[in-house]
Amino acid sequence: MESHKIEADQLLASSISQYRFAPQKARLNMQGSDDEDSTRGGAWCANAEDKIHWFEIDARKETEFTGIITQGRDSQIESDYVSSYYLAFSNDSREWTTIHDGYSDWLFFGNSDKDTPVMNQLAEPVVARYIRIIPQSWNGTLCMRLEVLGCPLPGDSQFGQNEVTPVDYLEFKHHSYSEMVTVMKSVNDECPNITSVYSLGRSSKGLDIMAMIISGDPTEHEIGEPEFRFTAGLHGNEAVGREMILLLMQYLCKEYKDRNPRVQRLVESIRIHLVPSLNPDGHEKAFEVGSELSAWTTGHFTEDGYDIFQNFPDLNDILWDAEDKGMVPKLTPNHHVPISDNLELNSSFALETRAIISWMKSHPFVLGANLQGGERVVAYPYDSYRLNKAYAEPEDEPRVIPDESLFRWLAISYASTHLTMTHNHHSSCHGDNAGAHGIINRAKWQPVTGSMNDFSYLHTNCFELSIFLGCDKFPHESELAYEWEQNREAMLTFMEQVHRGIRGIVKDQEGNPIANATVSVEGINHDVTTASSGDYWRLLNPGEYHVTVRAEGFSPMTKLCVVGYESGATACSFNLAKSNWDRIKQASHSSGHICCYPVCTITNSVLWK
């Protein structure tokens, strides 16, 4: 139910109170809204005037049913849940057999609150095609969410699902924190020449935030090699991303050893950072509860109660205020917006957030994505919505990020190669408009302030998006092989996008690299800077671009750089000459005289001072 593999036309109910509480809203952990104009009802709710109530699922083939999990309605103001029910089964939807104990129908006890999932397992499995839940008592209004447990029996179904043949060297299971670390170390042992394991920092409970680098030279940055990151586990109960990254580690290691040419190109041309669990405390909490009973927010937050994804310094307002005053870029830069010096002492930022920020600043990342769950879509920034301060309400339209066309391409590169993300018949998981073609602008969908993606774009060179892998945050491990097949090609394709655009090295005329030089692209109001080794990468779509490089003490230089449609970034390097004023200062110092007055001259009809 939660994963949406059971589709809307497989669900039937005796009645509904209104459309927003239709049977398709009865999925476990379905999120709702108390706004009556919203389609997010947050549960199936029956018509109170009816005397007989039931909820029916058509499995479309014979299935061995083993149990059921129930929840109440997701609501901030109501407390609606079913406290007891019968279960009945059928092979034709006409003749029904109710579970009984030999004397009477078996009454199953359900929920005692609206949020906590309650599982009832059958004493013996029941083989049938249809299952009915028949509520007998409830609190408030008769509303429920549910999940069914069981295994489809071999044989054809009316609408068969893709069968996946597991890769023999990959283990498809959920990993605890300690098991995750063991997997990472085993990959490092198997491929020591291309992998390195390190820690970003520690969680509030003292667990290391573990990362792996996979590269031709994993121990240091190679000049001209872009750095890429996949992260997961910002929310500890979003387990699919964690397992996809662990599987990706194993896959890259094994395929590289087997001389897979595509994987060899990836490993030798990119420094790949993989972080499966950014919130290890939440990871442990959700893992202990397990996939069946992990609720929507189990392990979502850090031990100290932070949602890491939206716990970053809000730089959007700083930039937007400056833009409104016409100060960008002459007085306020359009990139690397500064943050407070006392970040380490600021108690409003989680320990994990501060570790991530330090990590983001210590590597010249070019492209990244954080893998999340609860929806099936790729969301690109801006994530934040600009507030009209006079009315404390959002502006009519969200601010458009300067690189929107590029972000849309990056998003579609993943969504279109994922096996089902762009399928139109897959509706949003909870009733929101989750965008066309599997991509959406976050600010138009579910705006958040202080997001990791906006911070990455505004404070570093890295372009970051959020990839939501599916409706079920923590599916049963039997689903992991299927999820791997859904995402494998998409992950590889997305990594390859790091080579899209231009790259180069900025040096002085003696061949020394220039760090922190600014690289500007005409027509795009967002700059990037060179790394400490003078190299840079600027992600761009195909086209012709006038690119200008500036560095303190040097004369700016502009080139025409052409990005083609073929794979690989276009080389576009710069050798900067010392500025006239800088040469005068050097000459003055070398002659023993300090020049302390302005010098003006006319050269080629250009006034300089």
C-alpha positions as CSV (number, residue, x, y, z in Angstrom):
1,M,0.0,0.0,0.0
2,E,2.6,2.6,1.1
3,S,4.8,2.1,-1.9
4,H,1.8,2.5,-4.3
5,K,2.5,-0.8,-6.0
6,I,-1.1,-1.5,-5.0
7,E,-2.8,1.0,-7.3
8,A,-5.9,3.1,-6.8
9,D,-8.1,0.9,-8.9
10,Q,-7.3,-2.1,-6.6
11,L,-8.9,-0.4,-3.7
12,L,-12.7,-0.3,-2.9
13,A,-14.7,0.8,0.1
14,S,-18.3,0.6,1.3
15,S,-18.5,4.4,1.3
16,I,-16.5,7.6,1.6
17,S,-17.3,10.8,3.6
18,Q,-16.0,13.0,0.7
19,Y,-13.6,12.7,-2.2
20,R,-10.5,13.8,-0.2
21,F,-11.0,10.7,2.0
22,A,-11.3,8.3,-0.9
23,P,-9.9,4.7,-0.7
24,Q,-6.5,5.6,-2.3
25,K,-5.9,7.8,0.8
26,A,-5.8,4.7,3.0
27,R,-2.1,4.0,2.5
28,L,0.1,3.6,5.6
29,N,1.8,7.0,6.5
30,M,-0.3,8.9,4.0
31,Q,0.1,12.6,4.9
32,G,-3.0,14.8,5.2
33,S,-4.0,18.4,5.5
34,D,-6.7,20.0,7.7
35,D,-7.4,22.4,4.9
36,E,-10.8,21.3,3.5
37,D,-9.8,22.6,0.1
38,S,-6.8,20.3,0.0
39,T,-7.0,16.8,-1.6
40,R,-4.7,15.5,1.1
41,G,-7.3,13.8,3.3
42,G,-4.8,11.7,5.2
43,A,-6.9,8.6,5.4
44,W,-9.9,6.7,4.1
45,C,-13.0,7.9,5.9
46,A,-16.4,6.2,5.7
47,N,-19.8,7.9,5.4
48,A,-21.1,8.2,9.0
49,E,-24.7,7.6,7.9
50,D,-24.0,4.0,6.6
51,K,-24.5,1.1,8.9
52,I,-22.1,-1.4,7.4
53,H,-18.5,-0.4,6.7
54,W,-15.6,-2.3,4.9
55,F,-12.4,-1.6,3.1
56,E,-11.3,-4.0,0.3
57,I,-8.1,-4.7,-1.5
58,D,-7.8,-6.7,-4.7
59,A,-4.3,-8.3,-4.9
60,R,-5.1,-9.3,-8.5
61,K,-3.7,-12.8,-7.9
62,E,-3.6,-15.4,-5.2
63,T,-1.7,-14.1,-2.3
64,E,-0.6,-15.6,1.0
65,F,-1.8,-13.0,3.5
66,T,0.1,-12.9,6.8
67,G,-1.1,-9.8,8.6
68,I,-2.1,-6.2,8.6
69,I,-0.9,-2.8,10.0
70,T,-3.3,0.0,10.8
71,Q,-3.1,3.7,11.6
72,G,-5.5,6.5,12.2
73,R,-6.1,9.6,10.2
74,D,-3.2,12.1,9.8
75,S,-4.6,15.3,11.2
76,Q,-3.4,18.1,13.5
77,I,-6.8,18.7,15.0
78,E,-8.8,15.4,14.8
79,S,-8.1,12.1,16.5
80,D,-9.8,9.6,14.3
81,Y,-8.8,5.9,14.3
82,V,-10.3,2.4,14.2
83,S,-9.9,0.5,17.5
84,S,-11.2,-2.9,16.4
85,Y,-12.0,-4.8,13.2
86,Y,-12.7,-8.2,11.6
87,L,-10.8,-9.6,8.6
88,A,-12.5,-11.4,5.7
89,F,-11.0,-13.1,2.6
90,S,-12.4,-14.0,-0.8
91,N,-11.3,-15.4,-4.2
92,D,-14.1,-13.8,-6.2
93,S,-15.2,-10.8,-4.1
94,R,-18.7,-12.3,-3.6
95,E,-18.2,-15.1,-1.2
96,W,-16.3,-14.0,1.9
97,T,-14.8,-16.0,4.8
98,T,-14.2,-14.1,8.1
99,I,-11.3,-15.2,10.3
100,H,-12.6,-17.0,13.3
101,D,-11.3,-19.0,16.3
102,G,-13.7,-21.9,15.9
103,Y,-16.4,-20.3,18.0
104,S,-16.8,-16.8,16.7
105,D,-15.3,-14.2,14.4
106,W,-11.9,-13.1,15.5
107,L,-11.9,-9.5,16.7
108,F,-8.6,-7.8,16.0
109,F,-7.6,-4.9,18.3
110,G,-6.5,-1.9,16.3
111,N,-5.2,1.6,17.3
112,S,-5.3,3.5,20.5
113,D,-4.0,6.8,18.9
114,K,-4.0,8.2,15.4
115,D,-0.3,8.0,14.6
116,T,1.3,4.8,15.9
117,P,1.2,1.9,13.5
118,V,-0.2,-1.3,15.1
119,M,0.5,-4.7,13.5
120,N,-1.7,-7.8,13.8
121,Q,-0.2,-11.0,12.4
122,L,-2.4,-14.0,11.5
123,A,-2.0,-17.2,13.4
124,E,-1.9,-19.0,10.1
125,P,-1.5,-17.4,6.6
126,V,-4.6,-17.2,4.4
127,V,-4.4,-17.7,0.7
128,A,-6.9,-15.5,-1.3
129,R,-7.1,-12.8,-3.9
130,Y,-9.2,-10.3,-1.9
131,I,-8.9,-9.1,1.7
132,R,-11.5,-7.0,3.6
133,I,-11.1,-5.0,6.8
134,I,-14.5,-4.6,8.5
135,P,-14.3,-1.9,11.3
136,Q,-16.2,-2.6,14.4
137,S,-15.3,0.3,16.7
138,W,-13.5,3.6,16.3
139,N,-12.7,6.9,17.9
140,G,-14.1,10.1,16.4
141,T,-14.9,9.5,12.7
142,L,-14.3,6.1,11.1
143,C,-11.0,6.8,9.3
144,M,-8.0,4.5,8.8
145,R,-4.7,4.0,7.0
146,L,-3.2,0.6,6.5
147,E,-0.7,-1.8,5.1
148,V,-1.1,-5.5,4.2
149,L,1.5,-8.1,4.7
150,G,1.9,-11.2,2.5
151,C,3.5,-12.8,-0.5
152,P,2.0,-13.1,-4.0
153,L,2.0,-16.8,-5.1
154,P,3.8,-17.7,-8.3
155,G,1.7,-17.3,-11.4
156,D,0.5,-14.7,-13.9
157,S,-1.5,-11.7,-12.7
158,Q,-3.6,-9.3,-14.7
159,F,-1.1,-6.6,-14.3
160,G,2.2,-8.2,-13.5
161,Q,5.0,-6.2,-12.0
162,N,8.7,-6.2,-13.1
163,E,10.5,-9.2,-11.7
164,V,14.1,-8.4,-10.8
165,T,17.0,-10.9,-10.9
166,P,19.3,-10.0,-8.0
167,V,23.0,-9.5,-8.8
168,D,24.8,-12.3,-7.1
169,Y,27.5,-10.1,-5.4
170,L,25.0,-7.6,-4.0
171,E,23.3,-8.2,-0.7
172,F,19.8,-6.6,-0.5
173,K,19.0,-6.0,3.1
174,H,18.6,-3.1,5.6
175,H,21.7,-2.3,7.6
176,S,22.0,-1.1,11.1
177,Y,24.7,1.6,11.7
178,S,27.3,-0.9,12.7
179,E,26.5,-3.2,9.7
180,M,26.7,-0.1,7.5
181,V,30.2,0.6,8.7
182,T,31.2,-3.0,8.2
183,V,30.0,-2.9,4.6
184,M,32.0,0.2,3.9
185,K,35.1,-1.3,5.4
186,S,34.7,-4.5,3.4
187,V,34.4,-2.5,0.2
188,N,37.6,-0.6,1.2
189,D,39.4,-3.9,1.8
190,E,38.3,-5.3,-1.5
191,C,39.2,-2.1,-3.5
192,P,41.9,-0.4,-1.5
193,N,43.5,1.3,-4.5
194,I,40.3,3.3,-5.4
195,T,38.5,3.7,-2.1
196,S,39.1,5.6,1.1
197,V,36.9,5.7,4.2
198,Y,36.7,8.8,6.4
199,S,34.4,10.6,8.9
200,L,32.7,14.0,8.3
201,G,32.4,14.5,12.0
202,R,30.2,13.1,14.8
203,S,26.5,13.0,15.7
204,S,25.2,14.3,19.0
205,K,25.4,10.7,20.3
206,G,29.0,10.4,19.2
207,L,28.5,8.3,16.1
208,D,30.8,9.0,13.2
209,I,29.2,10.3,10.0
210,M,30.9,7.9,7.7
211,A,31.9,8.7,4.0
212,M,33.7,6.9,1.3
213,I,35.7,8.3,-1.6
214,I,35.9,6.3,-4.8
215,S,38.4,7.6,-7.3
216,G,41.6,6.8,-9.2
217,D,43.5,8.5,-6.4
218,P,41.1,8.6,-3.5
219,T,43.4,10.2,-0.9
220,E,43.8,13.6,-2.5
221,H,42.2,16.0,-5.0
222,E,43.7,15.7,-8.4
223,I,44.0,19.0,-10.4
224,G,41.3,19.1,-13.0
225,E,39.2,16.3,-11.5
226,P,35.7,17.4,-10.4
227,E,34.4,16.2,-7.0
228,F,30.9,14.8,-6.7
229,R,28.7,13.7,-3.8
230,F,25.7,11.5,-3.1
231,T,24.4,11.8,0.4
232,A,21.5,10.1,2.2
233,G,19.9,9.7,5.6
234,L,19.3,13.3,6.4
235,H,16.2,11.8,7.9
236,G,17.1,8.5,9.6
237,N,13.9,6.7,8.5
238,E,14.4,7.3,4.8
239,A,16.2,4.0,4.3
240,V,16.1,3.5,0.5
241,G,18.8,6.2,-0.1
242,R,21.1,4.7,2.5
243,E,20.8,1.2,0.9
244,M,21.2,2.6,-2.7
245,I,24.5,4.3,-1.7
246,L,25.8,1.1,0.0
247,L,24.9,-0.9,-3.1
248,L,26.5,1.7,-5.3
249,M,29.8,1.4,-3.3
250,Q,29.8,-2.3,-3.9
251,Y,28.8,-2.0,-7.5
252,L,31.5,0.5,-8.4
253,C,34.2,-1.5,-6.6
254,K,33.2,-4.8,-8.3
255,E,32.6,-3.4,-11.8
256,Y,35.9,-1.5,-11.7
257,K,37.7,-4.7,-10.8
258,D,35.9,-6.4,-13.7
259,R,37.1,-3.7,-16.0
260,N,33.6,-2.3,-16.8
261,P,34.6,0.6,-19.2
262,R,31.8,2.9,-18.1
263,V,32.6,2.4,-14.4
264,Q,36.3,2.8,-15.1
265,R,35.7,6.2,-16.7
266,L,33.5,7.3,-13.8
267,V,36.1,6.3,-11.2
268,E,39.1,7.7,-13.0
269,S,37.6,11.0,-14.0
270,I,35.6,12.0,-10.9
271,R,36.4,12.0,-7.2
272,I,33.1,10.5,-5.9
273,H,32.1,11.0,-2.2
274,L,29.3,8.7,-0.9
275,V,27.7,9.3,2.5
276,P,24.9,6.8,3.3
277,S,23.8,8.2,6.7
278,L,24.1,11.9,7.6
279,N,21.9,11.4,10.6
280,P,23.2,8.2,12.2
281,D,21.3,8.7,15.5
282,G,18.0,8.9,13.6
283,H,19.1,5.9,11.5
284,E,19.6,3.8,14.6
285,K,16.2,4.8,16.0
286,A,14.3,3.9,12.8
287,F,16.2,0.7,12.3
288,E,15.3,-0.5,15.8
289,V,11.6,0.0,15.1
290,G,11.9,-1.7,11.7
291,S,10.4,-1.2,8.3
292,E,6.9,-2.3,9.1
293,L,6.3,-0.1,12.1
294,S,8.5,2.9,11.4
295,A,6.1,5.8,11.3
296,W,6.4,8.9,9.2
297,T,8.7,10.8,11.7
298,T,10.5,7.9,13.4
299,G,14.1,8.9,13.3
300,H,13.3,11.8,11.0
301,F,15.0,14.3,13.4
302,T,18.4,14.2,15.0
303,E,18.8,13.2,18.7
304,D,18.5,16.9,19.6
305,G,15.4,17.4,17.5
306,Y,16.7,19.1,14.3
307,D,15.6,18.4,10.8
308,I,19.0,18.6,9.2
309,F,17.9,19.3,5.7
310,Q,16.3,22.7,6.7
311,N,18.8,23.5,9.4
312,F,21.3,25.5,7.3
313,P,22.0,29.3,7.5
314,D,19.3,31.1,5.5
315,L,21.4,33.0,2.9
316,N,18.5,33.5,0.5
317,D,17.1,36.5,2.3
318,I,20.5,38.1,2.4
319,L,21.0,37.8,-1.3
320,W,17.4,38.8,-2.2
321,D,17.5,41.9,0.0
322,A,20.7,43.0,-1.8
323,E,19.1,42.2,-5.2
324,D,16.1,44.3,-4.3
325,K,18.4,47.2,-3.5
326,G,20.4,46.9,-6.7
327,M,23.5,45.9,-4.8
328,V,24.2,42.6,-6.7
329,P,26.9,42.0,-7.9
330,K,28.8,45.3,-7.5
331,L,28.4,45.6,-3.7
332,T,27.2,42.2,-2.7
333,P,28.4,39.0,-4.5
334,N,26.0,36.7,-6.2
335,H,27.9,33.7,-4.8
336,H,29.7,32.5,-1.7
337,V,27.4,34.6,0.5
338,P,29.2,34.8,3.8
339,I,27.9,33.2,7.0
340,S,28.3,34.2,10.6
341,D,31.8,33.7,12.1
342,N,30.2,32.2,15.3
343,L,28.5,29.3,13.5
344,E,30.3,26.8,15.9
345,L,28.8,28.6,18.9
346,N,25.3,29.0,17.5
347,S,23.0,26.6,19.3
348,S,20.3,26.8,16.5
349,F,22.4,24.6,14.3
350,A,22.8,20.9,14.9
351,L,26.2,19.3,15.5
352,E,25.6,17.3,12.3
353,T,24.8,20.4,10.3
354,R,28.0,22.1,11.4
355,A,30.0,19.0,10.4
356,I,28.3,18.9,7.0
357,I,29.0,22.6,6.4
358,S,32.7,22.1,7.3
359,W,32.8,19.1,4.9
360,M,31.2,21.0,2.1
361,K,33.7,23.8,2.4
362,S,36.8,21.5,2.6
363,H,36.3,19.9,-0.9
364,P,35.7,21.6,-4.3
365,F,32.4,19.9,-4.9
366,V,30.8,20.6,-8.3
367,L,27.6,18.5,-8.2
368,G,25.7,16.6,-5.6
369,A,22.3,15.2,-4.7
370,N,20.7,14.1,-1.4
371,L,18.6,11.1,-1.5
372,Q,15.3,11.3,0.4
373,G,12.0,9.5,0.6
374,G,8.2,9.9,1.0
375,E,7.6,11.1,-2.6
376,R,8.8,10.1,-6.1
377,V,10.2,13.2,-7.8
378,V,13.4,15.2,-8.2
379,A,13.2,18.7,-6.6
380,Y,15.5,21.5,-7.7
381,P,16.2,24.9,-6.0
382,Y,15.4,27.5,-5.0
383,D,13.8,25.6,-2.1
384,S,12.8,28.8,-0.3
385,Y,9.9,31.2,-1.0
386,R,10.5,35.0,-0.7
387,L,8.3,36.6,1.9
388,N,6.7,40.0,1.3
389,K,7.8,41.6,4.6
390,A,5.1,44.2,4.6
391,Y,2.4,41.4,4.7
392,A,4.4,38.4,6.0
393,E,3.1,36.4,3.1
394,P,4.9,34.7,0.2
395,E,5.4,36.7,-3.0
396,D,3.1,35.9,-5.9
397,E,5.9,33.8,-7.6
398,P,9.0,32.2,-6.2
399,R,12.4,33.7,-7.1
400,V,13.9,31.9,-10.1
401,I,17.3,30.5,-9.5
402,P,19.9,31.9,-12.1
403,D,20.8,28.4,-13.3
404,E,17.2,27.2,-13.5
405,S,17.5,25.7,-17.0
406,L,20.6,23.8,-15.9
407,F,18.9,22.6,-12.7
408,R,16.0,21.4,-14.8
409,W,18.3,19.4,-17.0
410,L,20.1,17.9,-14.0
411,A,16.7,16.9,-12.5
412,I,15.4,15.4,-15.7
413,S,18.7,13.5,-16.3
414,Y,17.9,11.5,-13.1
415,A,14.1,11.3,-13.4
416,S,14.1,10.2,-17.1
417,T,16.6,7.4,-16.5
418,H,14.8,6.2,-13.3
419,L,12.5,3.4,-14.5
420,T,9.2,4.8,-13.2
421,M,9.7,8.3,-12.0
422,T,8.3,10.0,-15.1
423,H,5.3,7.6,-15.6
424,N,2.2,9.8,-15.7
425,H,0.0,7.1,-14.2
426,H,2.0,7.3,-11.0
427,S,0.3,10.1,-9.1
428,S,1.8,12.0,-6.2
429,C,2.2,9.9,-3.1
430,H,0.0,12.2,-0.9
431,G,-2.1,14.2,-3.2
432,D,0.2,17.2,-3.8
433,N,1.1,18.3,-7.3
434,A,4.4,16.6,-7.6
435,G,5.3,18.1,-11.0
436,A,5.4,16.9,-14.6
437,H,8.0,14.5,-15.9
438,G,9.2,13.6,-12.4
439,I,10.7,17.0,-11.6
440,I,9.6,20.0,-9.7
441,N,10.8,23.3,-8.3
442,R,10.8,22.9,-4.5
443,A,9.6,26.4,-3.7
444,K,6.5,25.9,-5.9
445,W,5.8,22.5,-4.2
446,Q,6.8,22.4,-0.6
447,P,9.0,25.5,0.2
448,V,11.4,25.3,3.1
449,T,13.8,27.9,4.6
450,G,17.5,27.2,5.3
451,S,17.7,24.1,3.0
452,M,20.9,22.2,2.3
453,N,20.4,22.8,-1.4
454,D,20.0,26.6,-1.3
455,F,22.9,26.8,1.1
456,S,25.1,24.7,-1.2
457,Y,24.3,26.9,-4.2
458,L,24.7,30.3,-2.4
459,H,27.8,29.5,-0.2
460,T,29.8,27.0,-2.2
461,N,30.4,26.0,-5.9
462,C,28.2,22.9,-5.6
463,F,24.9,22.5,-7.4
464,E,22.7,20.3,-5.2
465,L,19.3,18.8,-5.7
466,S,17.0,16.5,-3.7
467,I,16.0,13.1,-5.2
468,F,12.9,11.6,-3.6
469,L,13.1,7.9,-4.3
470,G,9.6,6.7,-3.5
471,C,6.5,6.9,-1.4
472,D,7.6,4.3,1.1
473,K,10.5,5.7,3.2
474,F,11.4,2.4,4.7
475,P,10.1,-0.5,2.5
476,H,10.5,-4.2,3.4
477,E,14.0,-5.4,2.4
478,S,12.4,-7.7,-0.2
479,E,11.8,-4.5,-2.2
480,L,15.5,-3.4,-2.3
481,A,16.4,-5.4,-5.3
482,Y,13.6,-3.7,-7.2
483,E,14.6,-0.3,-5.9
484,W,18.2,-0.9,-7.1
485,E,17.0,-1.7,-10.6
486,Q,14.9,1.4,-10.5
487,N,17.8,3.7,-9.6
488,R,21.0,2.1,-10.8
489,E,21.1,3.7,-14.2
490,A,19.8,7.0,-12.9
491,M,22.6,7.3,-10.4
492,L,25.3,6.5,-13.0
493,T,23.8,9.0,-15.4
494,F,23.5,11.7,-12.8
495,M,27.2,11.3,-11.8
496,E,28.2,11.8,-15.5
497,Q,26.5,15.2,-15.5
498,V,29.5,16.6,-13.5
499,H,31.3,16.7,-16.8
500,R,28.7,19.0,-18.4
501,G,29.8,22.6,-19.1
502,I,33.3,24.1,-19.0
503,R,36.4,23.4,-16.9
504,G,39.9,24.8,-16.7
505,I,42.8,26.1,-14.7
506,V,43.4,29.8,-13.9
507,K,47.1,30.7,-13.6
508,D,49.3,33.8,-13.6
509,Q,51.8,34.3,-16.5
510,E,54.5,32.5,-14.6
511,G,52.3,29.4,-14.5
512,N,51.4,29.6,-10.8
513,P,47.8,28.6,-9.9
514,I,45.5,31.4,-8.7
515,A,43.1,30.3,-6.0
516,N,39.7,31.9,-5.3
517,A,39.5,33.6,-8.7
518,T,36.0,34.4,-9.7
519,V,34.6,32.8,-12.9
520,S,31.6,34.7,-14.3
521,V,29.3,33.7,-17.2
522,E,27.6,36.6,-19.1
523,G,23.9,36.4,-18.7
524,I,23.9,34.1,-15.6
525,N,24.0,36.1,-12.3
526,H,25.8,33.4,-10.3
527,D,29.6,33.0,-10.2
528,V,31.9,30.2,-9.1
529,T,35.5,30.4,-7.8
530,T,38.7,28.4,-8.4
531,A,39.9,25.8,-6.0
532,S,43.2,26.1,-4.1
533,S,44.9,24.5,-7.0
534,G,43.5,27.0,-9.5
535,D,41.1,24.6,-11.2
536,Y,37.4,25.3,-11.7
537,W,34.3,23.7,-13.1
538,R,31.2,25.6,-14.3
539,L,28.2,23.4,-15.1
540,L,26.4,24.8,-18.2
541,N,24.0,23.6,-20.9
542,P,25.2,23.5,-24.5
543,G,25.8,27.0,-26.0
544,E,28.2,29.8,-26.5
545,Y,29.3,31.7,-23.4
546,H,31.4,34.8,-22.7
547,V,33.3,33.8,-19.6
548,T,35.3,36.4,-17.5
549,V,37.8,35.5,-14.8
550,R,38.8,38.0,-12.1
551,A,41.3,37.8,-9.3
552,E,42.7,40.4,-6.9
553,G,45.9,41.9,-8.3
554,F,45.3,40.7,-11.9
555,S,43.6,42.2,-14.9
556,P,40.3,40.5,-15.8
557,M,40.2,38.3,-18.9
558,T,37.3,37.3,-21.0
559,K,37.0,34.3,-23.4
560,L,34.3,32.8,-25.6
561,C,33.8,29.2,-24.4
562,V,31.6,26.9,-26.5
563,V,29.8,24.0,-24.8
564,G,28.9,21.3,-27.3
565,Y,26.4,18.4,-27.1
566,E,29.1,15.7,-27.0
567,S,30.0,14.2,-23.6
568,G,32.8,15.9,-21.6
569,A,33.3,19.4,-20.4
570,T,34.9,22.0,-22.7
571,A,38.5,23.1,-21.6
572,C,38.6,26.8,-21.0
573,S,41.7,27.9,-19.1
574,F,43.0,31.4,-18.3
575,N,46.4,33.0,-17.8
576,L,46.0,36.3,-16.0
577,A,48.4,39.2,-16.2
578,K,49.2,41.4,-13.2
579,S,47.1,44.5,-13.2
580,N,48.9,47.9,-13.9
581,W,48.2,49.1,-10.4
582,D,49.6,45.9,-8.9
583,R,52.8,46.3,-11.1
584,I,53.3,49.9,-9.9
585,K,53.0,48.8,-6.3
586,Q,55.5,46.0,-6.9
587,A,57.9,48.3,-8.7
588,S,57.6,50.9,-5.9
589,H,58.4,48.3,-3.2
590,S,61.3,46.9,-5.2
591,S,62.9,50.3,-5.6
592,G,62.6,51.1,-1.9
593,H,60.0,53.8,-2.5
594,I,56.4,53.6,-1.3
595,C,54.0,55.2,-3.7
596,C,51.3,57.0,-1.7
597,Y,49.7,59.2,-4.2
598,P,47.3,58.5,-7.0
599,V,48.7,58.0,-10.5
600,C,46.6,58.8,-13.5
601,T,47.4,58.3,-17.2
602,I,45.7,57.8,-20.5
603,T,46.5,54.6,-22.3
604,N,44.6,53.6,-25.5
605,S,41.9,56.1,-24.5
606,V,41.1,54.2,-21.3
607,L,41.4,56.0,-18.0
608,W,42.9,53.9,-15.1
609,K,43.9,54.9,-11.7
